[in-house]
Amino acid sequence: MQLGEAFVGSGTEAAHINTVLGERDGPVGTAWATALATPREGHVAFVVIAQPNVPVQPMTLFVNKATIANDAHATITWGAAQLGVASGVVDAVAEGLVAQDDLLQLALIVAVWVDPAAADADAVYANNRAATLAALRHGQRTRVEFDELLALRDTPLNGYYTPPSRR
């Protein structure tokens, strides 16, 4: 199983992606099917497509991390963000991060943050495409060195908060 994470962009159009890639007949496949079969209000997982009736490979499940707030948020999530994820997955396959021979044996879950205030669909698409590819790259790293984490402990940073030590 490969676990990945990436943050790309800034402001309301930023993308924060988490990925879980693994065998269809293993725990990832079970989680994939369970998530698809158990929607929750505001969080309906769905299959990622490159075009209508053309799902990306490996079969990819889009799981929104933000509750759908309104029609505009739904449109940008299911439109630009979903297509950005699709393109990022295809980019990862083209780059060799996911072997073409393994596509039918793998399942991918992509948890996606789309800010309810996001308005620029092109930026949402581009950021989700880049973040999906980056998360899949990061998933191939077997580990982060502890020294690297220690070096960051007094200077943490993410896209939503800058602690006083970094200002």
Secondary structure, 3 states (H helix, E strand, C coil): CEEEEEEECCHHHCEEEEEEEEECCCHHHHHHHHHHHCCECCECCEECEEECCEECCCEEEEEECCCCCCHHHHHHHHHHHHHHHHHHHHHHHHHCCCCHHHHHHEEEEEEEECCCCCCCHHHHHHHHHHHHHHHHHHHHCCCCCHHHHHHHCCCCCECCECCHHHC
